[in-house]
Structure formats: structure tokens, C-alpha cells
Amino acid sequence: MSSPSQAVTILEHSHVAPPPSTTTLPFTLFDTFWVRLPNINRLTFYEFPYSESHFIENIIPNLKNSLSQTLKEYCILAGKLVVPQDTSKFPELRYVEGDSVSLIFARVDYSVDFKRLVSNEPRNCSEFYPFVPQIVMEPQDSSSSSSKVIKLLSLQVTLFPNVGICIGVTNHHAVGDANAIFRFVKAWATLCKDGAATLSGELLPLYDRTLVKDPKNMKKAWWTLIGTLDFADAFSKLLPTTTHKERATFVFDSETVKNLKSFAMSKNPALERLSTFIVVCAYVWTCLVKSRVATEENVNEQEAEYFGFVADARGRLDPPLPDNYFGNCLVYCYSSSKVKDLTEGGGFVLAVELIAECIKKRLFNKNGVLSDAENWFKDFANVDVKRMIGVAGSPKYNYYDLDFGFGKGRKFEFVSIDEQGSIAISGCRDGGGVIEVGLSLPKERMAAFVASFNEGLKGLHL
């Protein structure tokens, strides 16, 4: 992407550090998955009807001070991912004295329609890129030229004078999953709003890696496969300057979710554990496949389409991990079906059945969520990633509720789905909504998706 300075004016570039110390966290089997993948980018917009002078004099000092206080507990986020070139050695997370978190304060330089940015309507994805903080790979570990080194976290706060504020968070997934990063941002917001100096309770991270049991030594097996992959491109490839993709948000209210569940149950009364997540994902999946058929030439109706997602396994390990365990603890689930079967009249119900079944097999397996972990990579070898739709985010972690002192968030965007081919799922801002789904698609396909989405909900002719 272009430098933020080309679209915004940088008011201040701070480097916020925890107290001097050294912290090293070894990898677990769950962390190895994410080493070679691109960073995660999240933006939360807030209404902020105040001047630039108020922002500079009051907000900047408060955000910096509260971040400094937060990093006393979350010091590892100021550190780096260290990946040895020797794949017989495992990566680790390392914070040492001198490490810090980049925190940019900026102001928009041009006439930006804030109301348009925080709307749900389709907007060009590149409109959001100036507000995304960047992380780049460093040349080498300062202590060893035989390791690749990547910063773990970068932050940017952008002012829309007299209108709003955008808080951008970019992190490397290897440091922690959605649970971990959400707790960090919630801790920062809490200290910023309340003016407290310390954290307590659920907001304190637990780093103890010995709690993660690996009886089959899957960490070694998985790293043997993943460690040989080249991942330089994943970090040198920043968000593009321009794109033909659009992003839009689709809100599922309680009535729509109720109707989707009722429709699925009427077609298959034997369905169990029919959650909101299942019916929303199933509906979006079928609409996405229909939109591809409508906009791409020569789509083979017999080819497979895949839908994949990860689930928090903290409470499903033996023994279970505490909710505030800081790191990654995710297991994968995926389903597949032919294009023809997903786009015909019973496509939605089929998608519901497939997603429900894969959740049952993975999360409610009497032998445990890791019972077949040795086969996971073999399973993925048969997946056409170009036909895979993934899920980013979770309605459990609602960024709209994170109040830095500006009130409830006005709009949340998962920018990294632009490059990942995923849909973004989050909680809603307003009480009438249940789940928001964010999409990033080429303009023509977005239009086809909107048409399919709206048509399907008319009387639930699915």
C-alpha cells in the first residue's frame, strides 16, 4: 500500500515500550499454523465531534499513557516473532529491552466522507488502506543473522477533524488468536476510558505455555511441514494502493436469524445444535457460490466449493485452558460440496447440514478436538484453496463495545479479508442486529451477491 503520509498527515509517530525486561515465549502446536500467513488488520471507527487541537492536547496523551500501562501486562506484543532459518529449531516470541510498539497518530488530509466509510453500502476497499498500520519483516535478528524477525503489533489512530476517529490494529497471528488480541484491545480501551493504572481479572493475560498439552508431539510434525515454506512474500506484500474490490456489510437481525433456523428445521427436523453462526454462514456461503456462477464464465457445476473456519478450543482441551490464556488455541473445521448442489433449491439446507456436521465431528468429538490432528495437513492437501471461503473474526468478540472514552464504536472493519478470500463475522453495533458479515468482492460479483442475498430472504425462498 502507499505510505500513510500520502493520504494522511502524520501528527506524531511514537514508540511505546513496556518496562525493561526480557520475556520469551516458546511456541505451542497451535502457534505453528500462523507463522507463514499475512498479518491481521482491524479498523474501528468512532464518532468524535472534536477539533484537532483537542485531539492533540487530550486524546493523544491519554492513548499513549494507557497503552504504556497496558503493555506492562501485554509486554510480549512489543516484541518480535523470531523464526530460525534452521527448521529443526522452533520459532519463539521474544521481548527484550528496546523493543516497542509503533503508534502513529494521523489526520486525514483530504475531503473524506466519514458517513460513507462507516456505512454498510459497497465502498472501494482502497478507501480504508490509509488508516491501516503496517508491519514489515526486519532484515534479521539482532542477535543472529540466521533468523527472520517480524514485529508483532502496530497501531494507528487517525483523526477526522470534528467528525470521528479510526483506531487501526495490525498484528501477526502467531502472537495470538482473536480471543487474545480482543482482550488486549479491551484492556487498552478500559484503561484509556477509566484512567486506571492497572488491570485486573479477565483482562490479565496468562502466558503459561506448559498448560498446552501435546501428547502426540504435533508441534514437531506440523513445523516440519510448515517450516520449509517460504514466507517472505507474505510480509513484503502490503495492502495494494488501489483495488477493484468493494467491501460491504450485511446485518442479520434476530427475526432473519429466527426465520433461517425455522426454515432449515422445517426441511430437516433432525438438525441439532442449530446455532446462529451455522445458519448465517450457510446462507452467506450459498449466496457467494451463486454470485460466482452469475459472474464467472464456464463455472463447472461439478467442481467442489469449500467453507472453512476455526474455533476456539480453550475449553475443549484436556485439561481445558483458562479463557485468558494468551496465545493461539484454534482448531479448524471445513465442509465441501459441489457447485450444483449449493446453488439449487436445497442449497441452503445442505450447507446448514454440512457446517453443523463438521462442528459436531470436531468440537463434540468424544475423543477430543485433537484426536485426528495428525491427519489435518493430509486433509488440506486435497482442498483447492482458490475455492475455499474462510471466516475471519467471531461474534463473541464485539469491537463495537470497546469504549476508549468516545462511546460505542460506529463501524468495525476487518480489512485483511481483502487479500485472504474470507468473510468477516462480528457482533453488531445496534441491539436489533445479531451478526454482521463483511465481504470484500470485485464490483460485479458484489452486485450479484447483493441480488442473491436479497432475493433469498424474500419469503425465505431458499
C-alpha positions in Angstrom: 0.0 0.0 0.0 1.0 3.6 -0.3 2.7 5.3 2.7 0.1 6.6 5.1 1.7 10.1 4.6 0.4 10.1 1.0 -3.2 10.1 2.2 -3.0 11.4 5.8 -0.7 13.8 7.7 1.2 12.1 10.4 0.9 14.2 13.6 3.2 12.0 15.7 4.9 8.7 15.5 5.5 7.3 18.9 7.2 4.1 20.0 5.6 2.9 23.2 7.5 0.4 25.3 6.8 -1.8 28.4 9.1 -1.6 31.4 12.6 -3.0 30.6 12.7 -6.8 30.9 13.1 -9.9 28.8 10.3 -12.3 28.0 10.5 -15.3 25.8 7.5 -17.5 25.0 8.0 -20.9 23.3 5.7 -22.0 20.5 2.9 -24.5 21.1 1.4 -26.7 18.4 -1.4 -24.1 17.9 1.0 -21.3 17.1 2.8 -23.1 14.3 -0.1 -22.7 11.8 0.1 -19.0 11.7 3.8 -18.3 11.2 3.7 -18.1 7.4 0.5 -16.2 7.0 0.0 -12.4 6.4 -0.9 -10.0 9.2 -4.4 -9.3 10.5 -5.8 -5.8 10.0 -8.7 -4.4 12.0 -10.3 -0.9 12.0 -12.8 0.5 14.4 -14.4 3.9 13.7 -15.8 6.2 16.4 -17.8 9.3 16.2 -15.6 12.2 17.7 -17.0 15.7 17.1 -14.0 17.5 18.4 -11.2 19.6 16.9 -7.6 18.7 16.1 -6.3 20.8 19.0 -8.5 18.8 21.4 -7.2 15.6 19.9 -3.6 16.6 20.2 -3.9 18.1 23.7 -6.1 15.5 25.3 -6.6 12.3 23.3 -3.0 11.6 22.2 -1.5 11.8 25.7 -4.3 9.6 27.1 -4.0 6.9 24.4 -0.2 6.8 24.8 -0.3 6.6 28.6 -3.0 4.0 28.7 -1.1 1.9 26.0 2.0 2.1 28.1 0.1 0.9 31.1 -1.5 -1.9 29.1 1.9 -3.1 27.8 3.1 -3.7 31.4 0.9 -6.8 31.2 1.0 -7.4 27.5 4.7 -6.9 27.1 5.1 -9.7 24.5 3.1 -7.6 22.0 6.0 -5.1 21.9 8.4 -7.9 21.0 9.0 -9.9 17.8 8.5 -13.3 16.2 11.8 -14.9 15.7 11.9 -17.7 13.1 15.2 -19.6 12.8 16.4 -20.5 9.3 17.2 -23.9 10.7 13.9 -25.6 10.6 15.0 -28.1 13.2 14.6 -25.3 15.7 11.2 -23.8 16.6 10.1 -20.2 16.3 9.6 -18.2 19.5 8.1 -14.9 20.7 10.7 -12.6 22.3 10.5 -9.3 24.0 13.8 -7.6 25.1 14.7 -4.2 26.4 14.5 -1.7 23.5 11.5 -3.3 21.8 8.4 -1.2 21.4 5.0 -0.8 19.7 4.7 1.6 16.8 1.9 4.0 17.4 1.1 6.5 14.7 -1.3 9.5 15.2 -2.5 10.9 11.9 -5.1 13.3 10.4 -6.9 12.9 7.2 -5.7 15.4 4.6 -8.5 15.3 2.1 -12.2 15.6 2.0 -13.3 12.2 3.3 -17.0 11.3 3.6 -16.9 9.8 7.1 -20.5 8.8 7.0 -19.9 6.8 3.8 -16.9 5.0 5.3 -19.0 3.9 8.3 -22.0 2.8 6.2 -22.9 -0.7 5.2 -23.1 0.0 1.4 -20.4 -1.2 -1.0 -17.3 1.0 -1.0 -14.0 0.7 -2.7 -11.7 -1.3 -0.4 -8.7 1.1 -1.0 -10.6 3.9 0.7 -9.7 2.2 4.0 -6.0 1.5 3.4 -4.6 4.8 4.6 -5.8 4.0 8.1 -4.2 0.6 8.4 -0.9 0.4 10.4 1.8 -1.6 8.8 4.2 -4.3 9.9 7.2 -5.3 7.9 9.8 -8.0 8.2 13.1 -6.9 9.7 16.3 -7.9 7.9 17.5 -10.3 10.6 17.5 -10.9 14.3 19.8 -8.5 16.0 21.5 -11.4 17.9 21.7 -13.9 15.0 21.7 -13.5 11.2 20.2 -17.0 10.9 16.7 -15.9 12.0 13.9 -14.0 10.3 12.3 -11.4 12.6 8.8 -9.8 12.4 7.3 -7.3 14.7 4.1 -8.5 16.3 1.9 -5.4 16.6 1.4 -1.9 15.1 -1.2 0.7 15.9 -2.5 3.8 14.1 -5.1 6.4 15.3 -6.4 8.6 12.6 -8.4 11.8 13.3 -11.3 13.0 11.1 -11.4 16.6 12.4 -14.7 17.4 14.1 -16.2 14.1 12.9 -14.5 10.9 14.0 -11.5 8.8 15.0 -10.3 5.5 13.5 -8.2 3.1 15.6 -6.3 0.6 13.5 -4.7 -2.6 14.9 -2.4 -4.8 12.9 -1.0 -7.9 14.4 0.8 -11.1 13.4 -1.5 -14.1 14.1 1.4 -16.1 15.6 1.2 -14.0 18.8 -2.4 -14.7 19.5 -5.8 -15.5 18.2 -9.0 -13.4 18.2 -9.5 -14.1 21.9 -6.1 -12.9 22.8 -6.0 -9.7 20.6 -9.5 -8.7 21.7 -8.6 -8.9 25.3 -5.5 -6.7 24.7 -7.6 -4.0 22.9 -10.3 -4.2 25.5 -7.6 -3.7 28.2 -6.3 -0.7 26.4 -9.7 0.8 26.0 -10.6 0.2 29.6 -7.5 1.9 30.9 -7.9 4.8 28.4 -11.5 5.4 29.4 -11.3 4.8 33.2 -7.9 6.4 33.7 -6.8 3.5 35.9 -3.2 2.5 36.2 -3.6 -1.3 36.5 -5.6 -4.2 35.1 -7.3 -7.0 36.9 -9.4 -10.0 36.5 -10.2 -11.3 33.0 -8.1 -8.6 31.3 -4.9 -10.0 32.7 -3.2 -12.3 30.2 -2.0 -15.8 31.1 1.2 -16.8 29.3 1.9 -20.3 30.8 2.7 -22.5 27.7 3.1 -25.6 29.9 -0.7 -25.7 30.2 -1.0 -26.7 26.5 -0.6 -30.5 26.3 0.8 -32.0 23.1 0.7 -35.8 23.7 1.3 -36.7 20.0 4.1 -34.1 19.6 2.2 -32.5 16.8 4.2 -29.3 17.1 7.2 -31.0 15.7 5.2 -32.8 13.0 3.5 -29.6 11.9 6.6 -27.4 12.0 8.4 -30.0 9.9 5.9 -29.2 7.2 5.3 -25.5 7.7 8.9 -24.5 8.5 10.1 -25.4 5.0 7.7 -22.9 3.3 8.9 -19.6 2.1 7.0 -16.8 3.8 8.9 -13.7 2.8 6.3 -12.7 0.3 3.5 -12.8 2.9 5.1 -9.8 4.7 6.7 -7.9 1.8 3.3 -7.8 0.1 1.5 -4.9 1.8 -2.1 -3.9 1.0 -2.3 -2.6 -2.6 -2.6 1.1 -3.4 -5.7 0.6 -5.4 -8.1 -2.3 -5.9 -11.2 -3.1 -7.9 -12.7 -4.8 -4.9 -15.6 -3.4 -2.8 -16.4 -4.0 0.8 -19.9 -4.1 2.2 -21.6 -5.2 5.4 -24.7 -7.4 5.7 -26.6 -7.3 9.0 -28.6 -10.3 10.2 -31.3 -9.2 12.7 -32.9 -11.5 15.2 -36.0 -12.0 13.0 -34.0 -13.0 10.0 -31.9 -15.5 12.0 -35.1 -16.9 13.5 -36.6 -17.4 10.1 -33.4 -19.0 8.7 -33.4 -21.5 11.6 -37.1 -22.3 11.3 -36.7 -22.9 7.5 -33.8 -25.2 8.0 -35.6 -27.1 10.8 -38.7 -27.4 8.6 -36.7 -29.2 5.9 -34.7 -31.3 8.3 -36.2 -31.7 11.9 -33.2 -33.9 12.9 -30.8 -31.0 12.9 -29.0 -30.5 16.2 -27.2 -27.5 17.7 -28.5 -25.2 15.1 -26.7 -22.0 16.1 -26.9 -18.5 14.7 -23.3 -19.0 13.4 -24.3 -22.0 11.4 -27.3 -20.6 9.6 -25.6 -17.3 8.8 -22.5 -19.0 7.4 -24.6 -21.4 5.4 -26.7 -18.6 3.9 -23.7 -16.5 3.0 -21.8 -19.5 1.6 -24.7 -20.3 -0.8 -25.1 -16.7 -1.9 -21.4 -16.4 -2.6 -21.4 -19.5 -4.7 -24.4 -18.3 -6.6 -22.7 -14.9 -7.2 -19.6 -16.7 -8.7 -21.8 -18.7 -11.0 -23.6 -15.5 -12.1 -20.4 -13.5 -12.8 -17.7 -16.1 -14.0 -17.7 -17.9 -17.3 -17.5 -21.6 -17.6 -18.1 -22.5 -14.0 -18.0 -26.3 -13.7 -21.1 -27.2 -11.6 -19.4 -30.4 -10.6 -16.4 -28.8 -9.0 -16.1 -28.6 -5.2 -16.6 -25.5 -3.1 -15.2 -25.3 0.4 -16.2 -23.5 3.5 -13.7 -23.4 6.4 -13.4 -21.7 9.8 -11.6 -22.1 13.1 -13.0 -22.5 16.6 -11.6 -21.5 20.0 -10.6 -24.8 21.7 -9.6 -23.4 25.1 -12.5 -25.0 26.9 -12.3 -28.2 24.9 -8.8 -29.4 25.7 -7.9 -31.9 28.3 -7.4 -30.3 30.7 -9.1 -27.1 29.5 -7.2 -23.8 29.2 -8.4 -20.7 31.1 -10.3 -18.1 29.0 -7.5 -15.6 29.4 -4.8 -17.8 28.1 -2.8 -15.5 25.7 -1.8 -17.2 22.5 -3.4 -19.3 19.8 -5.8 -22.1 20.6 -7.8 -22.8 17.5 -8.9 -25.9 15.7 -10.1 -26.0 12.1 -13.4 -27.1 10.6 -14.3 -27.3 6.9 -17.0 -28.6 4.6 -17.3 -29.1 0.9 -20.0 -29.6 -1.7 -20.4 -29.4 -5.4 -21.4 -26.1 -7.0 -24.6 -27.6 -8.4 -25.8 -28.8 -5.0 -25.2 -25.5 -3.3 -26.9 -23.4 -6.0 -30.1 -25.5 -6.4 -33.2 -25.2 -4.4 -32.0 -27.1 -1.4 -28.5 -25.5 -1.3 -29.0 -23.5 1.9 -30.3 -26.5 3.9 -27.5 -28.7 2.6 -24.9 -26.0 3.6 -26.5 -25.9 7.1 -26.2 -29.7 7.4 -22.6 -29.7 6.2 -21.5 -27.0 8.6 -23.4 -28.5 11.5 -21.9 -31.9 10.9 -18.3 -30.7 10.7 -18.8 -28.7 14.0 -20.2 -31.8 15.6 -17.3 -34.0 14.5 -14.6 -31.5 15.5 -15.9 -29.8 18.7 -18.1 -32.5 20.1 -15.8 -35.5 19.4 -15.8 -37.8 22.4 -12.2 -38.5 21.7 -11.2 -34.8 21.9 -10.7 -32.0 19.4 -7.1 -33.2 18.6 -8.0 -36.8 18.2 -7.1 -36.8 14.5 -4.7 -33.9 14.4 -2.1 -36.0 12.6 -4.4 -36.0 9.6 -5.1 -32.3 9.3 -2.5 -31.5 6.8 -3.3 -34.5 4.7 -6.9 -33.3 4.6 -5.9 -29.9 3.4 -3.8 -31.3 0.7 -7.0 -32.2 -1.1 -8.5 -28.7 -0.8 -8.5 -26.3 -3.7 -7.7 -23.1 -1.7 -9.0 -21.0 -4.6 -12.4 -22.4 -4.0 -12.2 -22.0 -0.2 -14.2 -19.4 1.7 -12.8 -18.8 5.2 -14.1 -16.9 8.2 -12.3 -14.1 10.0 -13.5 -12.9 13.4 -16.2 -14.0 15.7 -19.4 -12.5 17.1 -18.0 -13.4 20.6 -15.5 -10.5 20.3 -17.6 -7.4 19.7 -15.3 -4.4 18.9 -18.3 -2.1 18.9 -18.4 -2.5 22.7 -14.8 -1.3 23.2 -15.1 2.2 24.6 -11.9 4.3 24.7 -14.0 7.2 26.1 -15.5 8.1 22.7 -18.6 5.9 23.3 -19.7 2.8 21.3 -17.9 2.1 18.1 -19.6 3.4 15.0 -18.2 0.9 12.5 -15.9 -2.1 12.6 -14.0 -3.4 9.5 -11.8 -6.5 9.1 -9.6 -5.1 6.3 -7.4 -8.2 5.9 -10.2 -10.1 4.3 -9.4 -8.1 1.1 -6.4 -10.4 0.5 -7.4 -13.5 2.3 -10.6 -14.6 0.5 -12.5 -14.7 3.8 -15.8 -13.3 5.1 -15.7 -11.3 8.3 -18.1 -12.0 11.1 -18.6 -9.8 14.1 -21.2 -8.7 16.6 -23.5 -5.8 15.8 -23.4 -2.2 16.9 -27.2 -1.9 17.4 -29.4 -4.1 19.6 -31.6 -5.1 16.7 -28.7 -6.9 15.0 -27.3 -10.3 15.9 -24.4 -10.7 13.5 -22.7 -8.6 10.9 -21.0 -10.2 7.9 -18.4 -8.2 6.0 -17.5 -9.1 2.4 -14.8 -8.0 0.0 -15.5 -8.8 -3.6 -14.9 -7.5 -7.1 -17.6 -4.9 -8.0 -19.6 -7.1 -10.4 -19.6 -10.1 -8.0 -20.7 -7.8 -5.1 -23.7 -6.7 -7.1 -24.5 -10.4 -7.9 -24.2 -11.3 -4.2 -26.5 -8.4 -3.1 -29.1 -9.6 -5.6 -28.9 -13.2 -4.4 -28.8 -12.2 -0.8 -31.9 -10.0 -1.0 -33.8 -12.4 -3.3 -33.3 -15.4 -1.0 -34.6 -13.5 2.1 -37.9 -12.6 0.3 -40.2 -15.1 1.9 -37.2 -17.3 2.5 -37.4 -18.9 -0.9 -34.1 -20.8 -0.3 
